[in-house]
Amino acid sequence: LVSRLSLAERVRAYGLARELLLDAGYAQDCHLRFILPGRGGYRQQENVFHGQSLIGFGVSARSYATDVHYRNAPIGRGIAAVHAYIEGLCHAELAANQAAIVSADERARRYLIYQLEHLDLEAFGTLFGAEARERFSPQLQELVGLDLASRDGNLFRLTAKGLAFRDLIAASFFSDAVRASEQAYYAQSPHIG
């Protein structure tokens, strides 16, 4: 149903859902997640955001390690994709079809993207150097100017408006190599994306 909505309808639906959830006592944990305070959260993503490795199983699953990122082949949607995935495993075929060594630049970009909702600029500079922090500063400042983010000292945060567009904002920090890799990946299966 959601895929049949126009972009404007999706934005309105997101805004309505956000308002209803916040009014019901939920807190917005990230751009897509709302939780009841004190009653849990999404540990897997939080752990990956803090550097823990993750092995993904299943159709189009992504896996992350400190210096390697790989993902399984996109083999369509629905139950047919699951059957094709299982069939491949039964014939000892590797599920992963794309891998990349994560360079220092990509690690900095990945960290920035993972922390985008609540980015501590001082911690970012400590981890990746003042040069990396300054390299992304104009882009971060532009987000503030567009009211997609706010900055309070060293803390950079997406606004409610910015959270609605978090995935688009994150993609703006992709390197040219990652953009090319994404395009090649989705070109393999026109039913994904």
N, CA, C and O of each residue as an XYZ file, in Angstrom:
772
protein
N       0.820     -1.202      0.000
C       0.000      0.000      0.000
C       0.859      1.260      0.000
O       0.593      2.193     -0.757
N       1.902      1.290      0.857
C       2.744      2.483      0.951
C       3.405      2.792     -0.387
O       3.537      3.960     -0.753
N       3.827      1.750     -1.132
C       4.511      1.997     -2.398
C       3.596      2.637     -3.438
O       4.085      3.171     -4.434
N       2.296      2.597     -3.232
C       1.355      3.218     -4.167
C       1.100      4.689     -3.857
O       0.473      5.390     -4.651
N       1.578      5.157     -2.718
C       1.367      6.546     -2.327
C       2.356      7.462     -3.033
O       3.497      7.077     -3.288
N       1.917      8.667     -3.343
C       2.833      9.662     -3.898
C       3.782     10.120     -2.797
O       3.549      9.849     -1.619
N       4.843     10.810     -3.177
C       5.792     11.313     -2.194
C       5.092     12.248     -1.210
O       5.319     12.162     -0.003
N       4.249     13.135     -1.718
C       3.524     14.074     -0.850
C       2.644     13.314      0.144
O       2.557     13.697      1.311
N       1.990     12.238     -0.312
C       1.138     11.441      0.582
C       1.981     10.722      1.630
O       1.565     10.595      2.781
N       3.162     10.254      1.238
C       4.054      9.592      2.191
C       4.523     10.567      3.269
O       4.565     10.223      4.450
N       4.872     11.779      2.858
C       5.321     12.792      3.821
C       4.192     13.117      4.793
O       4.423     13.216      5.998
N       2.983     13.284      4.285
C       1.833     13.566      5.167
C       1.567     12.393      6.111
O       1.302     12.597      7.296
N       1.638     11.164      5.589
C       1.407      9.983      6.415
C       2.463      9.876      7.506
O       2.148      9.554      8.652
N       3.716     10.146      7.150
C       4.802     10.125      8.140
C       4.519     11.148      9.241
O       4.630     10.835     10.426
N       4.156     12.360      8.851
C       3.870     13.413      9.825
C       2.716     13.055     10.743
O       2.783     13.297     11.949
N       1.664     12.486     10.189
C       0.514     12.076     10.997
C       0.896     10.956     11.955
O       0.571     11.013     13.140
N       1.585      9.938     11.446
C       2.008      8.828     12.305
C       2.922      9.321     13.414
O       2.779      8.900     14.562
N       3.849     10.197     13.095
C       4.765     10.749     14.095
C       3.998     11.481     15.182
O       4.255     11.287     16.370
N       3.067     12.314     14.779
C       2.258     13.077     15.736
C       1.455     12.153     16.653
O       1.416     12.359     17.866
N       0.816     11.136     16.073
C       0.021     10.191     16.866
C       0.887      9.424     17.862
O       0.501      9.252     19.019
N       2.055      8.963     17.416
C       2.939      8.212     18.301
C       3.485      9.083     19.428
O       3.521      8.650     20.580
N       3.909     10.298     19.111
C       4.415     11.191     20.160
C       3.319     11.528     21.155
O       3.573     11.572     22.359
N       2.098     11.767     20.672
C       0.968     12.057     21.555
C       0.623     10.867     22.447
O       0.098     11.049     23.545
N       0.914      9.649     21.982
C       0.633      8.437     22.748
C       1.755      8.094     23.731
O       1.695      7.060     24.396
N       2.783      8.953     23.830
C       3.843      8.741     24.800
C       5.094      8.074     24.263
O       6.021      7.797     25.024
N       5.135      7.814     22.978
C       6.334      7.240     22.382
C       7.376      8.335     22.173
O       7.041      9.509     22.019
N       8.644      7.931     22.171
C       9.743      8.839     21.858
C      10.313      8.420     20.516
O      10.359      7.232     20.198
N      10.748      9.398     19.725
C      11.340      9.068     18.431
C      12.792      8.698     18.656
O      13.604      9.535     19.051
N      13.116      7.434     18.400
C      14.440      6.879     18.633
C      15.373      7.181     17.464
O      16.566      7.407     17.661
N      14.842      7.185     16.274
C      15.583      7.543     15.071
C      14.570      7.928     14.012
O      13.399      8.137     14.327
N      14.990      8.023     12.790
C      14.085      8.500     11.747
C      12.907      7.563     11.490
O      11.861      8.022     11.033
N      13.040      6.289     11.764
C      11.974      5.330     11.485
C      11.413      4.623     12.709
O      10.463      3.849     12.590
N      11.968      4.866     13.853
C      11.631      4.067     15.022
C      11.114      4.928     16.161
O      11.648      5.998     16.452
N      10.069      4.437     16.792
C       9.497      5.076     17.966
C       9.449      4.021     19.063
O       9.074      2.876     18.810
N       9.827      4.402     20.277
C       9.860      3.447     21.381
C       9.152      4.048     22.588
O       9.016      5.265     22.711
N       8.708      3.172     23.466
C       8.209      3.630     24.752
C       9.425      3.792     25.651
O      10.144      2.820     25.879
N       9.676      4.988     26.166
C      10.863      5.216     26.989
C      10.971      4.206     28.130
O       9.997      3.915     28.823
N      12.182      3.682     28.303
C      12.447      2.738     29.378
C      11.999      1.318     29.089
O      12.097      0.448     29.954
N      11.502      1.069     27.869
C      10.980     -0.268     27.565
C      11.665     -0.918     26.384
O      11.072     -1.770     25.722
N      12.903     -0.537     26.104
C      13.644     -1.224     25.061
C      14.039     -0.331     23.916
O      13.875      0.888     23.973
N      14.550     -0.934     22.892
C      15.009     -0.227     21.711
C      15.526     -1.220     20.701
O      15.367     -2.429     20.870
N      16.135     -0.724     19.666
C      16.617     -1.534     18.558
C      18.117     -1.723     18.734
O      18.908     -0.919     18.241
N      18.505     -2.769     19.427
C      19.900     -2.976     19.822
C      20.820     -3.260     18.627
O      21.962     -2.799     18.603
N      20.330     -4.014     17.642
C      21.200     -4.400     16.535
C      21.760     -3.177     15.836
O      22.971     -3.078     15.639
N      20.904     -2.251     15.459
C      21.379     -1.068     14.748
C      22.286     -0.225     15.645
O      23.318      0.278     15.201
N      21.899     -0.077     16.889
C      22.717      0.705     17.816
C      24.101      0.084     17.969
O      25.103      0.799     18.006
N      24.159     -1.238     18.057
C      25.451     -1.916     18.196
C      26.307     -1.731     16.950
O      27.509     -1.487     17.061
N      25.708     -1.844     15.764
C      26.454     -1.631     14.529
C      26.946     -0.188     14.475
O      28.079      0.062     14.064
N      26.108      0.760     14.883
C      26.492      2.163     14.873
C      27.697      2.415     15.764
O      28.438      3.373     15.546
N      27.903      1.560     16.773
C      29.033      1.732     17.673
C      30.188      0.773     17.365
O      31.069      0.561     18.199
N      30.172      0.196     16.154
C      31.327     -0.561     15.693
C      31.271     -2.064     15.839
O      32.235     -2.736     15.473
N      30.190     -2.628     16.357
C      30.102     -4.074     16.492
C      29.842     -4.706     15.125
O      29.076     -4.163     14.330
N      30.460     -5.827     14.849
C      30.247     -6.518     13.582
C      28.862     -7.154     13.561
O      28.290     -7.483     14.600
N      28.339     -7.318     12.341
C      27.026     -7.915     12.150
C      27.068     -8.782     10.911
O      27.523     -8.341      9.855
N      26.595    -10.019     11.031
C      26.496    -10.905      9.883
C      25.023    -10.994      9.514
O      24.185    -11.362     10.337
N      24.717    -10.652      8.259
C      23.341    -10.683      7.786
C      23.043    -11.960      7.035
O      23.841    -12.397      6.206
N      21.900    -12.563      7.316
C      21.445    -13.768      6.632
C      20.143    -13.458      5.930
O      19.277    -12.793      6.499
N      19.990    -13.924      4.712
C      18.738    -13.761      4.002
C      18.903    -12.960      2.722
O      19.988    -12.484      2.387
N      17.785    -12.830      2.022
C      17.735    -12.127      0.752
C      18.155    -10.672      0.955
O      17.599     -9.972      1.802
N      19.127    -10.226      0.186
C      19.605     -8.836      0.184
C      20.151     -8.362      1.526
O      20.274     -7.156      1.742
N      20.483     -9.280      2.433
C      20.998     -8.897      3.755
C      22.367     -8.235      3.626
O      23.170     -8.591      2.764
N      22.613     -7.263      4.507
C      23.914     -6.588      4.579
C      24.657     -7.098      5.800
O      24.057     -7.442      6.818
N      25.974     -7.138      5.676
C      26.834     -7.533      6.788
C      27.911     -6.472      6.954
O      28.377     -5.884      5.978
N      28.296     -6.236      8.196
C      29.248     -5.177      8.508
C      30.324     -5.704      9.438
O      30.041     -6.414     10.403
N      31.544     -5.351      9.137
C      32.674     -5.567     10.034
C      33.466     -4.259     10.015
O      33.152     -3.357      9.238
N      34.462     -4.155     10.842
C      35.210     -2.907     10.924
C      35.735     -2.444      9.582
O      35.613     -1.268      9.238
N      36.319     -3.354      8.820
C      36.962     -2.963      7.567
C      36.335     -3.573      6.314
O      36.847     -3.366      5.213
N      35.242     -4.317      6.455
C      34.599     -4.954      5.313
C      33.090     -4.782      5.409
O      32.505     -4.875      6.488
N      32.478     -4.532      4.268
C      31.025     -4.430      4.168
C      30.637     -5.296      2.978
O      31.186     -5.134      1.888
N      29.693     -6.216      3.178
C      29.244     -7.022      2.045
C      27.752     -7.245      2.146
O      27.145     -7.078      3.204
N      27.170     -7.632      1.004
C      25.739     -7.924      1.022
C      25.397     -9.034      0.050
O      26.092     -9.299     -0.931
N      24.283     -9.666      0.383
C      23.800    -10.792     -0.403
C      23.093    -10.303     -1.655
O      22.609     -9.173     -1.725
N      23.051    -11.187     -2.637
C      22.479    -10.849     -3.939
C      21.014    -10.439     -3.832
O      20.244    -11.043     -3.085
N      20.638     -9.417     -4.577
C      19.209     -9.079     -4.648
C      18.562    -10.014     -5.665
O      18.859     -9.938     -6.857
N      17.705    -10.868     -5.211
C      17.125    -11.852     -6.112
C      15.612    -11.715     -6.167
O      14.888    -12.710     -6.210
N      15.147    -10.486     -6.164
C      13.715    -10.242     -6.300
C      13.036     -9.974     -4.979
O      13.670     -9.648     -3.975
N      11.742    -10.119     -5.011
C      10.918     -9.865     -3.827
C      10.023    -11.048     -3.531
O       9.815    -11.922     -4.373
N       9.504    -11.058     -2.329
C       8.498    -12.041     -1.955
C       9.057    -13.432     -1.760
O      10.263    -13.639     -1.622
N       8.139    -14.372     -1.754
C       8.492    -15.757     -1.456
C       9.418    -16.354     -2.515
O      10.238    -17.216     -2.200
N       9.296    -15.905     -3.765
C      10.184    -16.419     -4.823
C      11.635    -16.072     -4.504
O      12.530    -16.878     -4.761
N      11.882    -14.894     -3.953
C      13.242    -14.493     -3.586
C      13.778    -15.388     -2.471
O      14.947    -15.775     -2.488
N      12.935    -15.709     -1.517
C      13.353    -16.580     -0.418
C      13.693    -17.969     -0.950
O      14.699    -18.561     -0.561
N      12.850    -18.481     -1.838
C      13.119    -19.799     -2.430
C      14.431    -19.796     -3.212
O      15.214    -20.740     -3.105
N      14.675    -18.756     -3.991
C      15.924    -18.663     -4.765
C      17.129    -18.598     -3.833
O      18.161    -19.207     -4.115
N      17.010    -17.867     -2.726
C      18.092    -17.762     -1.740
C      18.404    -19.136     -1.141
O      19.565    -19.539     -1.066
N      17.362    -19.846     -0.718
C      17.536    -21.174     -0.112
C      18.101    -22.156     -1.133
O      18.978    -22.955     -0.808
N      17.607    -22.099     -2.354
C      18.100    -22.973     -3.422
C      19.603    -22.763     -3.630
O      20.356    -23.728     -3.761
N      20.026    -21.520     -3.658
C      21.447    -21.219     -3.816
C      22.277    -21.795     -2.687
O      23.346    -22.356     -2.926
N      21.797    -21.663     -1.460
C      22.522    -22.215     -0.312
C      22.599    -23.730     -0.382
O      23.622    -24.324     -0.041
N      21.507    -24.356     -0.829
C      21.496    -25.824     -0.952
C      22.508    -26.314     -1.981
O      22.955    -27.458     -1.909
N      22.871    -25.469     -2.929
C      23.864    -25.835     -3.937
C      25.238    -25.242     -3.613
O      26.090    -25.108     -4.492
N      25.440    -24.892     -2.351
C      26.722    -24.377     -1.841
C      27.178    -23.111     -2.558
O      28.377    -22.866     -2.691
N      26.215    -22.300     -3.023
C      26.553    -21.018     -3.633
C      26.672    -19.960     -2.540
O      25.914    -19.957     -1.571
N      27.632    -19.071     -2.717
C      27.776    -17.972     -1.772
C      26.607    -17.007     -1.931
O      26.243    -16.640     -3.048
N      26.031    -16.606     -0.830
C      24.932    -15.645     -0.889
C      25.461    -14.241     -1.165
O      24.821    -13.460     -1.868
N      26.628    -13.922     -0.612
C      27.195    -12.580     -0.785
C      27.716    -12.419     -2.208
O      28.442    -13.273     -2.718
N      27.340    -11.327     -2.831
C      27.819    -11.097     -4.189
C      28.507     -9.750     -4.349
O      28.961     -9.407     -5.440
N      28.585     -8.990     -3.271
C      29.228     -7.683     -3.352
C      29.937     -7.426     -2.029
O      29.349     -7.582     -0.959
N      31.202     -7.031     -2.111
C      31.962     -6.735     -0.899
C      32.873     -5.556     -1.161
O      33.292     -5.309     -2.291
N      33.169     -4.841     -0.107
C      34.063     -3.693     -0.228
C      34.910     -3.581      1.029
O      34.426     -3.758      2.146
N      36.175     -3.287      0.821
C      37.054     -2.947      1.933
C      36.725     -1.510      2.312
O      36.642     -0.641      1.444
N      36.540     -1.263      3.581
C      36.145      0.061      4.049
C      37.406      0.875      4.357
O      38.147      0.562      5.289
N      37.634      1.916      3.564
C      38.804      2.783      3.733
C      38.599      3.703      4.943
O      37.514      3.749      5.522
N      39.641      4.423      5.309
C      39.533      5.382      6.413
C      38.481      6.445      6.101
O      37.710      6.831      6.979
N      38.447      6.920      4.850
C      37.433      7.904      4.455
C      36.035      7.320      4.581
O      35.127      7.984      5.082
N      35.854      6.078      4.129
C      34.531      5.448      4.212
C      34.139      5.191      5.671
O      32.963      5.305      6.018
N      35.102      4.847      6.527
C      34.790      4.657      7.954
C      34.285      5.962      8.562
O      33.331      5.960      9.340
N      34.928      7.075      8.207
C      34.483      8.382      8.721
C      33.085      8.705      8.209
O      32.235      9.161      8.973
N      32.843      8.472      6.930
C      31.515      8.733      6.357
C      30.465      7.837      7.007
O      29.371      8.291      7.345
N      30.806      6.562      7.180
C      29.864      5.613      7.788
C      29.531      6.036      9.216
O      28.368      6.011      9.617
N      30.540      6.420      9.976
C      30.300      6.868     11.349
C      29.387      8.092     11.357
O      28.430      8.156     12.128
N      29.685      9.050     10.504
C      28.878     10.265     10.435
C      27.425      9.921     10.094
O      26.500     10.446     10.713
N      27.229      9.051      9.120
C      25.876      8.651      8.721
C      25.177      7.924      9.865
O      24.010      8.198     10.146
N      25.870      7.007     10.524
C      25.269      6.262     11.628
C      24.878      7.176     12.790
O      23.877      6.939     13.466
N      25.671      8.212     13.012
C      25.427      9.105     14.147
C      24.632     10.351     13.752
O      24.492     11.269     14.560
N      24.123     10.397     12.561
C      23.515     11.597     11.999
C      22.431     12.212     12.881
O      22.308     13.435     12.945
N      21.652     11.386     13.553
C      20.574     11.928     14.384
C      21.112     12.703     15.589
O      20.505     13.683     16.022
N      22.256     12.262     16.129
C      22.876     12.893     17.309
C      24.390     12.807     17.161
O      25.024     11.956     17.785
N      24.963     13.655     16.364
C      26.400     13.596     16.064
C      27.177     14.523     16.980
O      26.949     15.732     16.997
N      28.092     13.947     17.737
C      28.995     14.724     18.584
C      30.215     15.058     17.723
O      31.038     14.189     17.435
N      30.322     16.314     17.321
C      31.389     16.736     16.407
C      32.768     16.615     17.042
O      33.746     16.337     16.349
N      32.855     16.818     18.338
C      34.149     16.684     19.019
C      34.606     15.230     19.001
O      35.773     14.949     18.729
N      33.687     14.301     19.291
C      34.028     12.872     19.261
C      34.403     12.457     17.837
O      35.339     11.681     17.645
N      33.684     12.966     16.849
C      33.997     12.669     15.448
C      35.412     13.136     15.114
O      36.179     12.407     14.486
N      35.756     14.359     15.539
C      37.093     14.893     15.297
C      38.170     14.097     15.998
O      39.258     13.907     15.454
N      37.879     13.627     17.203
C      38.840     12.821     17.946
C      39.095     11.492     17.244
O      40.236     11.037     17.161
N      38.039     10.875     16.743
C      38.167      9.578     16.082
C      38.810      9.664     14.699
O      39.604      8.803     14.321
N      38.458     10.720     13.941
C      38.855     10.764     12.535
C      39.720     11.963     12.169
O      40.126     12.103     11.015
N      40.005     12.823     13.131
C      40.858     13.972     12.889
C      40.073     15.231     12.562
O      38.972     15.178     12.014
N      40.664     16.356     12.910
C      40.017     17.653     12.672
C      39.780     17.878     11.186
O      38.802     18.519     10.801
N      40.671     17.354     10.352
C      40.532     17.531      8.903
C      39.228     16.904      8.396
O      38.524     17.498      7.580
N      38.913     15.693      8.890
C      37.667     15.032      8.480
C      36.464     15.836      8.951
O      35.498     16.013      8.209
N      36.525     16.322     10.188
C      35.414     17.122     10.725
C      35.212     18.372      9.889
O      34.078     18.725      9.565
N      36.295     19.045      9.537
C      36.190     20.272      8.744
C      35.718     19.999      7.317
O      35.029     20.825      6.717
N      36.094     18.833      6.774
C      35.680     18.484      5.412
C      34.156     18.398      5.292
O      33.593     18.776      4.264
N      33.490     17.906      6.333
C      32.031     17.755      6.291
C      31.292     18.951      6.885
O      30.066     19.026      6.800
N      32.019     19.874      7.478
C      31.400     21.025      8.135
C      30.488     21.844      7.218
O      29.384     22.189      7.641
N      30.890     22.173      5.983
C      29.986     22.957      5.119
C      28.666     22.236      4.836
O      27.604     22.858      4.810
N      28.741     20.942      4.628
C      27.536     20.162      4.354
C      26.621     20.124      5.582
O      25.402     20.245      5.459
N      27.212     19.957      6.752
C      26.419     19.957      7.985
C      25.794     21.325      8.221
O      24.636     21.418      8.629
N      26.553     22.382      7.969
C      26.043     23.735      8.147
C      24.888     24.022      7.182
O      23.939     24.722      7.534
N      24.975     23.484      5.979
C      23.880     23.651      5.012
C      22.595     23.019      5.535
O      21.509     23.567      5.347
N      22.717     21.867      6.190
C      21.536     21.219      6.769
C      20.912     22.089      7.863
O      19.689     22.145      7.995
N      21.754     22.761      8.642
C      21.257     23.688      9.664
C      20.510     24.832      8.980
O      19.425     25.217      9.417
N      21.085     25.370      7.920
C      20.460     26.465      7.191
C      19.123     26.094      6.568
O      18.265     26.956      6.381
N      18.940     24.825      6.246
C      17.682     24.348      5.663
C      16.680     23.898      6.723
O      15.616     23.373      6.396
N      17.025     24.105      7.997
C      16.195     23.684      9.131
C      15.994     22.171      9.164
O      14.981     21.681      9.662
N      16.963     21.441      8.630
C      16.937     19.988      8.692
C      17.749     19.488      9.882
O      17.660     18.321     10.264
N      18.542     20.387     10.461
C      19.388     20.041     11.596
C      19.584     21.281     12.464
O      19.344     22.411     12.040
N      20.028     21.029     13.687
C      20.393     22.125     14.587
C      21.763     21.803     15.168
O      22.199     20.652     15.190
N      22.421     22.845     15.633
C      23.728     22.654     16.251
C      23.760     23.416     17.564
O      23.443     24.603     17.630
N      24.151     22.703     18.599
C      24.307     23.289     19.920
C      25.709     22.927     20.395
O      25.944     21.823     20.886
N      26.641     23.873     20.244
C      28.038     23.598     20.582
C      28.579     22.525     19.659
O      28.586     22.694     18.440
N      29.032     21.421     20.236
C      29.585     20.318     19.454
C      28.547     19.269     19.075
O      28.883     18.280     18.424
N      27.298     19.466     19.468
C      26.258     18.487     19.176
C      25.441     18.913     17.962
O      24.846     19.990     17.938
N      25.426     18.052     16.969
C      24.675     18.263     15.745
C      23.506     17.280     15.771
O      23.712     16.083     15.971
N      22.275     17.775     15.570
C      21.086     16.910     15.600
C      20.169     17.208     14.440
O      20.021     18.358     14.027
N      19.554     16.164     13.917
C      18.517     16.375     12.924
C      17.266     16.902     13.618
O      16.923     16.455     14.713
N      16.592     17.841     12.987
C      15.322     18.339     13.501
C      14.230     17.330     13.146
O      14.498     16.338     12.469
N      13.003     17.580     13.600
C      11.878     16.715     13.225
C      11.749     16.681     11.704
O      11.498     15.626     11.121
N      11.918     17.822     11.074
C      11.872     17.891      9.607
C      13.015     17.070      9.003
O      12.812     16.352      8.024
N      14.206     17.173      9.580
C      15.358     16.423      9.089
C      15.184     14.926      9.248
O      15.601     14.158      8.381
N      14.567     14.497     10.358
C      14.332     13.070     10.566
C      13.453     12.487      9.467
O      13.630     11.334      9.074
N      12.506     13.279      8.972
C      11.617     12.807      7.905
C      12.399     12.518      6.625
O      11.980     11.698      5.807
N      13.528     13.190      6.456
C      14.333     13.035      5.239
C      15.693     12.420      5.538
O      16.631     12.605      4.763
N      15.818     11.703      6.626
C      17.091     11.178      7.105
C      17.815     10.337      6.063
O      19.025     10.485      5.891
N      17.107      9.463      5.367
C      17.767      8.608      4.388
C      18.324      9.414      3.217
O      19.409      9.109      2.720
N      17.603     10.426      2.777
C      18.110     11.284      1.704
C      19.320     12.087      2.180
O      20.292     12.256      1.444
N      19.249     12.574      3.405
C      20.378     13.321      3.971
C      21.600     12.405      4.079
O      22.710     12.798      3.721
N      21.388     11.179      4.575
C      22.496     10.227      4.706
C      23.144      9.965      3.354
O      24.370      9.924      3.249
N      22.336      9.788      2.328
C      22.869      9.506      0.987
C      23.717     10.663      0.470
O      24.598     10.458     -0.365
N      23.464     11.862      0.952
C      24.263     13.003      0.500
C      25.713     12.919      0.996
O      26.578     13.632      0.488
N      25.981     12.066      1.970
C      27.335     11.879      2.492
C      28.036     10.678      1.858
O      29.191     10.401      2.184
N      27.359      9.958      0.957
C      27.985      8.824      0.278
C      29.130      9.325     -0.603
O      29.044     10.400     -1.197
N      30.185      8.546     -0.679
C      31.286      8.846     -1.604
C      30.843      8.465     -3.015
O      29.838      7.776     -3.191
N      31.592      8.912     -4.010
C      31.298      8.552     -5.394
C      31.377      7.036     -5.589
O      30.581      6.460     -6.330
N      32.332      6.398     -4.926
C      32.482      4.942     -5.049
C      31.262      4.211     -4.500
O      30.804      3.235     -5.094
N      30.737      4.674     -3.377
C      29.556      4.034     -2.792
C      28.331      4.278     -3.667
O      27.513      3.376     -3.848
N      28.193      5.482     -4.208
C      27.072      5.760     -5.127
C      27.104      4.804     -6.326
O      26.073      4.253     -6.713
N      28.278      4.612     -6.904
C      28.414      3.712     -8.057
C      28.082      2.281     -7.658
O      27.426      1.560     -8.410
N      28.531      1.872     -6.487
C      28.256      0.524     -5.997
C      26.759      0.314     -5.779
O      26.219     -0.737     -6.121
N      26.100      1.308     -5.214
C      24.643      1.230     -4.989
C      23.906      1.100     -6.317
O      23.000      0.278     -6.448
N      24.291      1.903     -7.298
C      23.637      1.845     -8.605
C      23.831      0.478     -9.250
O      22.890     -0.078     -9.816
N      25.028     -0.061     -9.171
C      25.298     -1.377     -9.754
C      24.490     -2.461     -9.046
O      23.962     -3.370     -9.686
N      24.400     -2.360     -7.732
C      23.662     -3.354     -6.948
C      22.186     -3.364     -7.344
O      21.618     -4.426     -7.600
N      21.574     -2.196     -7.392
C      20.153     -2.139     -7.696
C      19.862     -2.398     -9.176
O      18.741     -2.763     -9.530
N      20.843     -2.216    -10.025
C      20.657     -2.533    -11.437
C      20.525     -4.042    -11.652
O      19.971     -4.475    -12.662
N      21.031     -4.846    -10.709
C      20.941     -6.299    -10.807
C      19.504     -6.799    -10.697
O      19.167     -7.854    -11.234
N      18.663     -6.046    -10.006
C      17.289     -6.471     -9.799
C      16.375     -5.249     -9.884
O      16.324     -4.454     -8.945
N      15.660     -5.090    -10.985
C      14.814     -3.918    -11.149
C      13.622     -3.905    -10.182
O      12.891     -2.916    -10.120
N      13.424     -4.984     -9.435
C      12.290     -5.051     -8.508
C      12.624     -4.522     -7.121
O      11.758     -4.481     -6.248
N      13.877     -4.117     -6.911
C      14.307     -3.641     -5.599
C      14.647     -2.179     -5.702
O      15.157     -1.710     -6.720
N      14.353     -1.452     -4.616
C      14.741     -0.054     -4.585
C      13.601      0.884     -4.733
O      13.796      2.099     -4.724
